[in-house]
Amino acid sequence: MAESRYITTTLPYVNADPHIGFAFEIVTADALARYWRLMGDRVFFNTGSDEHGQKIFEKAKEAGQDPQAYVDHYAGEFVKLKESLSLSYDRFIRTTDPAHIAAAQEIWRRCAAAGDIYKKEFSGLYCVGDEMFLRESDLVDGKCPNHPNMTPIELTEENYFFRLSKYQDYLLAYLADESAVVPEWRRQEAINFVKGGLEDFSISREKARLSWGIPVPDDDTQVMYVWFDALTNYISTLGWPADAEGAFAAFWQDGVPLQLAGKDQVRFQSVMWQAMLRSAGVAPTKQVVYHGFITSGGQKMSKSLGNVISPSDLVARYGTEATRYLLLRHVMPFEDTDITWERLDEWYTAGLVNGLGNLVARVMNLSQLHIEEPIPDLGSLAELDPEFCALIDGYRLSDALDLLWQVVAKADEHMTATQPFRLVKSVDEAEVLQGKQAIAMGVVMLAKVAAHLAPFMPATSAAIWAAIRDNTKPENLFPRL
C-alpha cells in the first residue's frame, strides 16, 4: 500500500564548500526518495543549510563579511548540488528563512511552557567545532573526539538550559523500538548514552558574545544555541506550526518520517531532538539512519581537518551519473569507507567503462544492426526484484547495486558465451536466428538493468531505455579517463 514518506538529510553547516561526506548523504537520500516514488509512495524530500552559530560568525568576521552575506554565498554553493548531483529534493530550507525562525521560536515557547527551559550560570569546556559544552567523559586526550585539532576553551556564562534529564525514561522507551534507529549498534550506542545519565544542556548563548543567532523569545540578551535552532528545520520545512494540517500532518504526523545522519550525530538526532519533540508535544521521528564517515588514509575527512574531496571535483572528473554510482556502490552505508583518487579511478573503470558502458555499447550496436522488430513486453521488466527491494528497504544501497552488477556480469557472460556477433554472419538461417535471439536476450537483460538503475543513476537508466525503445546505440556513456 502506498505511504506518505518523509526523508531529510542533516543540514550542512555552511562555513565552507560542500564535501564528499555530505554528497554521499544527500545522494543516498535522493536514491531512497526516487525508489519510493517508483514504488508509488508519496514523498517529501528535505535538505537545506544550517546558517547560525559561532563558527559562521567567526568565519564571516575573518572574511570581513556580514554574516548574512557570508551564508548567502555558501548556501548557494550547496544549492548548486541539485544540478551537479541530479537531486530531486522538494525543499531546500535555510535556517535564516523567516518561517524557520518563527518555528524555532515557537518550539522554544512550547518547551518553556512545558517547564523544560530554565536559566543558570554555567562553567565548562566548550568545543567551537561542535558548538557545544563537553563533559570530562567526552574528552579523548583532553580534546573533543570530533575535533582533535581544536583545544576546548574554558567558558563561563549565563545560559538557558533544556531539562534533558527529565526525559531519560521516555527516551529509553523510544529507543526500545528496534526500528527507531538503524543500524542496530547505533541504537545500542544511543541507549548506552541515555543510560549513562543525561545532563541538561545549554540551549542559548549570550548575545554580547555571539549576536549571530535566532533571538530567544522574551529575552533580547540571548540567542538560541545553533543545534536547538537547526534541528527544528525537520518540521519547519513542512510548514509547522503555521500550517500544521497540511504537509506536516501528511508527512510527519501521519506519514513515515526518516532522518539520515552521520554516526557522530547520535546524541543530537536520537536523544536531544527526540526529547525536544516530546517537550513540544510533537510526534517523534519514526526512524533515524546513521551512516559512517568517508576517510582518507584512515583519517576522517572533515572541513576542519582540511582533507576533503569536493563533489565538484568528482563531477568534473567522472560526470554526475558516475559520481552517484561511485558514492552509492562503493561507500559503505553503515561503516567508514577509505577513499583515494586511485580507488575511485579503479571503480569507475571496472564498473562503468569496462562494465555497464561496454555492455550497453556491445548489445545495442548488435541490436541496431540485426534486430528489425521491437522486442515485446519489455515494460513488464520495470517491476523490481524483491531481493533488490529488500536491500534498499534495509538501507543497504551498496549491496543492492552489487546485486544489480551481478546482472550486468551475467549479461556480459551471455554475450560472450553465445557469440551472436558471429552467428548473425552465418550463411545458416538457423544460426542467424539463434544469434538474433541471443541479441534480443541481451536487450531484455539490459532493460532489467535500466529499470533497477533508475533510483541510482536516473539519466543513465533513461538513456538505456531510450536506446532500447529507438533501437539505437547511445553515445559513449562512460568515456575512459
VMD Tcl script that draws the C-alpha trace (Angstrom):
set ca {
  {0.00 0.00 0.00}
  {1.27 3.47 -0.91}
  {2.56 5.54 2.01}
  {3.46 9.16 2.68}
  {7.21 9.16 3.24}
  {9.36 11.99 4.51}
  {13.14 11.93 4.23}
  {15.66 14.53 5.28}
  {19.40 14.91 5.39}
  {21.03 16.72 8.24}
  {21.59 20.35 7.30}
  {25.22 21.01 6.36}
  {26.88 23.82 8.27}
  {27.68 26.46 5.66}
  {31.09 27.65 6.82}
  {32.87 26.08 3.83}
  {32.21 24.47 0.44}
  {30.40 21.09 0.17}
  {32.50 17.97 0.69}
  {32.19 14.31 -0.25}
  {30.69 13.21 3.08}
  {27.61 15.36 2.61}
  {27.48 14.43 -1.08}
  {27.17 10.78 -0.03}
  {24.41 11.57 2.47}
  {22.32 13.61 0.06}
  {22.76 11.22 -2.89}
  {21.68 8.37 -0.58}
  {18.58 10.35 0.41}
  {17.89 11.09 -3.24}
  {18.16 7.42 -4.27}
  {15.74 6.44 -1.50}
  {13.29 9.19 -2.48}
  {13.42 8.15 -6.14}
  {12.95 4.48 -5.20}
  {9.90 5.23 -3.05}
  {8.36 7.30 -5.84}
  {8.92 4.36 -8.22}
  {7.09 2.16 -5.73}
  {4.12 4.52 -5.78}
  {4.69 6.30 -2.48}
  {4.10 9.99 -1.89}
  {7.44 11.54 -0.92}
  {8.67 14.76 0.66}
  {12.47 15.07 0.45}
  {14.10 17.81 2.53}
  {17.57 19.28 2.71}
  {18.99 22.75 3.29}
  {21.63 24.74 5.13}
  {22.42 25.39 8.80}
  {23.43 29.07 8.94}
  {23.76 30.33 12.53}
  {26.33 29.89 15.28}
  {29.78 30.81 16.43}
  {31.84 29.15 13.69}
  {29.98 31.02 10.97}
  {30.14 34.28 12.89}
  {33.92 33.95 13.27}
  {34.48 32.86 9.66}
  {32.44 35.80 8.39}
  {34.44 38.15 10.61}
  {37.73 36.68 9.30}
  {36.48 37.23 5.73}
  {35.42 40.79 6.53}
  {31.84 40.00 5.59}
  {28.42 40.47 7.10}
  {27.27 37.02 8.38}
  {24.17 37.07 6.17}
  {26.22 37.78 3.05}
  {28.64 35.04 4.10}
  {25.93 32.38 4.49}
  {24.17 33.53 1.31}
  {27.32 32.67 -0.63}
  {27.87 29.23 0.90}
  {24.19 28.28 0.86}
  {24.38 29.00 -2.87}
  {27.24 26.50 -3.21}
  {25.06 23.79 -1.66}
  {22.11 24.73 -3.88}
  {24.37 24.03 -6.89}
  {24.49 20.37 -5.85}
  {20.92 19.96 -7.07}
  {22.07 20.12 -10.69}
  {25.56 18.69 -10.33}
  {24.37 15.59 -8.43}
  {20.93 15.33 -10.12}
  {18.97 15.73 -6.87}
  {15.17 15.58 -6.66}
  {14.52 17.22 -3.29}
  {11.25 19.04 -2.66}
  {12.54 21.76 -0.35}
  {15.84 23.44 0.39}
  {15.34 25.11 3.76}
  {17.66 27.73 5.18}
  {17.72 28.37 8.92}
  {17.76 32.10 8.17}
  {14.35 31.78 6.48}
  {11.74 33.87 8.38}
  {9.32 30.92 8.60}
  {12.03 28.73 10.13}
  {12.96 31.43 12.64}
  {9.30 31.65 13.69}
  {9.12 27.86 14.06}
  {12.30 27.73 16.18}
  {10.90 30.39 18.47}
  {7.59 28.50 18.73}
  {9.27 25.23 19.71}
  {11.18 27.23 22.36}
  {7.91 28.65 23.72}
  {6.33 25.20 23.86}
  {9.30 23.67 25.66}
  {9.26 26.60 28.10}
  {5.52 26.17 28.67}
  {6.19 22.50 29.50}
  {8.60 23.67 32.23}
  {11.64 22.34 30.40}
  {13.66 25.56 29.99}
  {15.42 27.40 32.80}
  {18.31 29.86 33.14}
  {21.53 29.41 35.11}
  {25.22 30.33 35.12}
  {27.47 27.58 33.88}
  {31.20 26.92 33.51}
  {32.64 24.21 31.31}
  {34.82 23.13 28.40}
  {33.41 24.31 25.09}
  {34.22 22.87 21.63}
  {33.91 25.54 18.96}
  {33.88 22.83 16.27}
  {30.72 21.17 17.63}
  {29.49 24.40 19.25}
  {28.67 22.56 22.46}
  {29.88 22.06 26.01}
  {31.75 18.83 26.69}
  {31.73 16.53 29.68}
  {35.04 15.21 31.01}
  {33.94 11.75 29.86}
  {33.62 13.08 26.29}
  {37.28 14.06 26.02}
  {39.96 12.00 24.29}
  {43.45 13.09 25.33}
  {41.92 16.34 26.54}
  {40.34 17.10 23.14}
  {36.92 16.78 21.53}
  {36.90 13.41 19.71}
  {35.28 15.05 16.66}
  {37.79 17.92 16.51}
  {41.16 16.66 17.78}
  {42.92 19.63 16.18}
  {40.98 22.09 18.35}
  {41.60 22.76 22.04}
  {38.35 23.14 24.03}
  {38.06 26.51 25.74}
  {37.01 27.22 29.34}
  {33.78 29.19 29.20}
  {31.57 30.70 31.88}
  {28.31 32.43 31.08}
  {24.62 32.55 31.94}
  {22.52 30.50 29.53}
  {19.15 28.86 29.21}
  {19.13 25.08 29.70}
  {16.83 22.33 28.48}
  {15.78 19.67 31.03}
  {17.08 16.69 29.06}
  {17.48 14.74 32.32}
  {13.68 14.69 32.66}
  {13.33 12.56 29.52}
  {15.55 9.57 30.36}
  {12.68 7.09 30.75}
  {10.88 8.44 27.68}
  {14.00 8.17 25.52}
  {14.69 4.61 26.64}
  {11.11 3.70 25.72}
  {11.51 5.41 22.33}
  {14.80 3.61 21.68}
  {13.36 0.25 22.75}
  {11.70 0.07 19.34}
  {14.24 -1.81 17.23}
  {13.16 0.10 14.12}
  {13.77 3.55 15.67}
  {17.49 3.61 14.84}
  {19.48 1.87 12.10}
  {21.96 0.17 12.26}
  {21.40 -1.74 15.48}
  {24.75 -0.83 17.02}
  {23.90 2.86 16.73}
  {20.64 2.20 18.58}
  {22.63 0.49 21.33}
  {25.02 3.44 21.36}
  {22.08 5.80 21.91}
  {20.67 3.55 24.65}
  {24.04 3.44 26.41}
  {24.36 7.21 26.14}
  {20.97 7.66 27.81}
  {21.66 5.01 30.47}
  {24.96 6.75 31.24}
  {22.97 9.61 32.71}
  {21.57 12.63 30.92}
  {22.65 16.14 31.76}
  {20.58 19.20 30.97}
  {22.17 21.04 28.06}
  {22.70 24.68 27.25}
  {20.36 25.97 24.53}
  {21.37 29.63 24.33}
  {24.39 31.89 24.11}
  {24.90 35.42 25.40}
  {24.16 37.88 22.63}
  {27.01 40.11 23.81}
  {29.44 37.30 22.87}
  {27.55 35.88 19.89}
  {24.98 38.01 18.09}
  {24.54 35.72 15.04}
  {21.60 33.55 16.01}
  {17.84 33.42 16.42}
  {16.70 35.69 19.28}
  {15.39 33.89 22.36}
  {11.70 34.78 22.87}
  {11.23 37.47 25.54}
  {14.96 37.84 26.27}
  {16.95 40.08 23.94}
  {20.21 39.32 25.80}
  {20.35 35.72 24.45}
  {20.29 33.92 21.10}
  {19.44 30.26 20.55}
  {22.10 27.59 20.61}
  {22.63 26.62 16.97}
  {21.64 22.97 17.50}
  {18.31 23.88 19.12}
  {17.63 26.19 16.19}
  {18.80 23.90 13.37}
  {17.06 20.69 14.49}
  {13.71 22.44 14.17}
  {14.18 22.53 10.38}
  {12.91 18.96 10.12}
  {9.38 20.17 10.90}
  {9.57 23.85 9.92}
  {10.24 22.72 6.33}
  {6.77 21.10 6.39}
  {5.07 24.33 7.41}
  {4.94 23.66 11.16}
  {3.44 25.34 13.17}
  {1.66 27.77 10.82}
  {0.24 25.01 8.58}
  {0.09 22.03 10.92}
  {-2.77 20.43 8.96}
  {-1.01 20.45 5.58}
  {2.32 18.82 4.68}
  {3.25 18.45 8.35}
  {0.20 16.33 9.09}
  {0.57 14.29 5.90}
  {4.28 13.54 6.03}
  {5.31 13.80 9.69}
  {2.29 13.15 11.83}
  {0.55 10.55 9.65}
  {3.48 9.59 7.42}
  {6.83 7.85 7.87}
  {9.46 10.49 8.79}
  {13.05 9.35 8.30}
  {16.24 11.24 9.09}
  {19.68 10.43 7.67}
  {22.69 11.45 9.76}
  {26.38 10.77 10.27}
  {27.42 8.45 13.09}
  {28.64 11.38 15.23}
  {25.07 12.69 15.41}
  {23.61 10.07 17.76}
  {23.29 12.34 20.80}
  {21.74 15.13 18.72}
  {19.31 13.21 16.49}
  {18.29 10.27 18.71}
  {18.47 11.96 22.10}
  {18.28 15.76 22.15}
  {15.93 16.17 19.20}
  {13.52 13.44 20.30}
  {13.35 14.99 23.79}
  {12.68 18.42 22.28}
  {9.85 16.98 20.18}
  {8.32 15.30 23.22}
  {8.53 18.51 25.23}
  {6.88 20.49 22.43}
  {4.08 17.93 22.01}
  {5.18 16.79 18.53}
  {5.34 13.16 17.36}
  {8.87 11.66 17.30}
  {10.84 10.74 14.21}
  {9.86 7.25 13.07}
  {13.44 6.32 12.24}
  {16.99 7.71 12.23}
  {19.53 6.04 9.93}
  {23.20 6.67 10.67}
  {25.99 6.29 8.13}
  {29.73 6.00 8.55}
  {32.37 8.53 7.55}
  {34.46 8.76 4.40}
  {38.12 8.68 5.32}
  {41.39 9.27 3.52}
  {44.32 7.15 4.61}
  {42.27 6.10 7.63}
  {41.76 9.71 8.76}
  {38.24 11.16 8.83}
  {37.60 13.71 6.11}
  {36.33 16.96 7.55}
  {36.32 20.64 6.69}
  {38.15 21.45 9.93}
  {40.97 18.99 9.09}
  {41.24 20.30 5.52}
  {41.46 16.89 3.83}
  {38.16 16.82 1.97}
  {37.32 15.78 -1.58}
  {34.75 18.08 -3.11}
  {31.68 16.90 -5.07}
  {32.58 19.38 -7.81}
  {35.96 17.67 -8.28}
  {34.23 14.27 -8.53}
  {31.73 15.53 -11.10}
  {34.44 17.27 -13.11}
  {36.41 14.02 -13.33}
  {33.67 11.40 -13.67}
  {30.42 13.19 -14.51}
  {27.19 13.33 -12.50}
  {25.93 9.81 -13.09}
  {29.27 8.13 -12.41}
  {29.72 10.21 -9.24}
  {26.36 8.96 -7.98}
  {27.40 5.38 -8.80}
  {30.77 5.69 -7.07}
  {29.19 7.07 -3.89}
  {26.23 4.71 -3.78}
  {28.02 1.49 -4.68}
  {31.44 1.94 -3.11}
  {30.76 3.91 0.07}
  {29.54 1.50 2.75}
  {26.19 2.51 4.25}
  {26.94 1.96 7.94}
  {30.72 1.73 8.23}
  {33.60 4.06 7.44}
  {34.97 3.89 3.88}
  {38.52 4.82 2.94}
  {38.67 6.59 -0.42}
  {41.53 7.71 -2.63}
  {41.55 9.03 -6.19}
  {43.30 5.82 -7.27}
  {40.47 3.69 -5.89}
  {37.85 5.92 -7.46}
  {39.56 5.58 -10.85}
  {39.66 1.77 -10.47}
  {35.97 1.57 -9.51}
  {34.96 3.87 -12.36}
  {36.91 1.92 -14.97}
  {35.91 -1.55 -13.77}
  {32.24 -0.96 -13.04}
  {31.31 1.60 -15.67}
  {33.78 1.84 -18.55}
  {34.55 -1.89 -18.84}
  {31.30 -2.96 -17.17}
  {27.98 -1.28 -17.85}
  {29.18 1.11 -20.55}
  {30.84 -1.64 -22.57}
  {27.79 -3.90 -22.21}
  {25.34 -1.24 -23.44}
  {27.53 -0.42 -26.44}
  {28.05 -4.09 -27.27}
  {24.38 -5.13 -27.05}
  {22.79 -2.07 -28.64}
  {25.25 -1.95 -31.53}
  {24.28 -5.52 -32.45}
  {20.58 -4.81 -31.87}
  {20.65 -1.74 -34.12}
  {22.29 -3.76 -36.91}
  {20.38 -7.04 -36.64}
  {17.04 -6.65 -34.80}
  {14.33 -5.33 -37.10}
  {11.21 -5.82 -34.98}
  {10.59 -4.33 -31.49}
  {11.17 -6.75 -28.62}
  {7.76 -7.36 -26.94}
  {6.80 -6.95 -23.27}
  {9.86 -5.04 -22.11}
  {7.61 -2.83 -19.99}
  {6.95 -5.79 -17.69}
  {10.63 -5.68 -16.70}
  {10.04 -2.38 -14.87}
  {8.85 -4.42 -11.86}
  {11.71 -4.51 -9.37}
  {13.21 -7.71 -8.00}
  {12.07 -8.46 -4.38}
  {15.62 -9.20 -3.17}
  {16.81 -5.90 -4.64}
  {13.92 -4.06 -2.95}
  {14.62 -5.74 0.39}
  {18.19 -4.46 0.32}
  {17.06 -0.89 -0.37}
  {14.36 -1.16 2.29}
  {17.17 -2.10 4.70}
  {19.22 0.92 3.52}
  {21.88 -1.36 2.03}
  {22.13 0.54 -1.23}
  {25.68 -0.61 -1.89}
  {24.56 -4.26 -1.67}
  {21.60 -3.54 -3.96}
  {23.98 -2.19 -6.60}
  {26.29 -5.20 -6.13}
  {23.27 -7.41 -6.85}
  {22.45 -5.37 -9.95}
  {26.01 -5.61 -11.21}
  {25.67 -9.39 -10.99}
  {23.04 -8.99 -13.72}
  {25.47 -6.82 -15.70}
  {28.09 -9.58 -15.38}
  {25.59 -12.28 -16.40}
  {24.56 -10.26 -19.44}
  {28.19 -9.86 -20.41}
  {28.78 -13.61 -19.93}
  {25.69 -14.32 -22.05}
  {27.02 -12.22 -24.94}
  {30.44 -13.85 -24.69}
  {29.10 -17.40 -24.46}
  {26.52 -17.16 -27.27}
  {28.70 -15.09 -29.62}
  {25.79 -13.51 -31.52}
  {28.20 -11.28 -33.45}
  {29.49 -14.48 -35.13}
  {26.13 -16.24 -35.57}
  {24.42 -13.35 -37.39}
  {27.09 -13.51 -40.08}
  {26.44 -17.21 -40.76}
  {25.04 -18.50 -44.05}
  {22.92 -20.88 -41.95}
  {19.50 -19.30 -41.33}
  {19.05 -21.26 -38.10}
  {22.30 -19.84 -36.73}
  {21.32 -16.32 -37.80}
  {18.02 -16.72 -35.92}
  {19.89 -18.10 -32.92}
  {22.18 -15.05 -32.99}
  {19.23 -12.65 -33.16}
  {17.58 -14.40 -30.23}
  {20.81 -14.06 -28.23}
  {20.93 -10.33 -29.03}
  {17.28 -9.95 -28.01}
  {18.02 -11.68 -24.72}
  {20.88 -9.25 -24.19}
  {18.45 -6.36 -24.76}
  {16.00 -7.88 -22.26}
  {18.76 -8.13 -19.65}
  {19.74 -4.51 -20.35}
  {16.12 -3.45 -19.85}
  {16.11 -5.17 -16.47}
  {19.30 -3.33 -15.52}
  {17.85 0.01 -16.67}
  {14.68 -0.45 -14.60}
  {16.61 -1.22 -11.42}
  {19.15 1.54 -12.07}
  {16.56 4.34 -12.07}
  {16.85 5.41 -8.38}
  {20.65 5.39 -8.51}
  {21.57 6.66 -11.98}
  {18.37 8.20 -13.40}
  {19.88 9.73 -16.54}
  {21.75 6.52 -17.39}
  {18.60 4.48 -16.85}
  {16.67 6.84 -19.15}
  {19.43 6.73 -21.80}
  {19.40 2.91 -21.87}
  {15.59 2.81 -22.10}
  {15.67 5.37 -24.94}
  {18.27 3.31 -26.81}
  {16.14 0.18 -26.41}
  {12.94 1.97 -27.46}
  {14.55 3.53 -30.55}
  {16.82 0.52 -31.19}
  {19.90 2.72 -31.36}
  {23.32 2.70 -29.81}
  {23.66 5.59 -27.31}
  {26.67 7.85 -27.20}
  {29.54 6.59 -25.07}
  {28.05 6.66 -21.59}
  {31.34 6.43 -19.67}
  {34.46 7.59 -21.53}
  {37.86 6.38 -20.47}
  {39.82 8.65 -18.17}
}
mol new
graphics top color blue
foreach p $ca { graphics top sphere $p radius 0.5 }
foreach p [lrange $ca 0 end-1] q [lrange $ca 1 end] { graphics top cylinder $p $q radius 0.2 }
display resetview
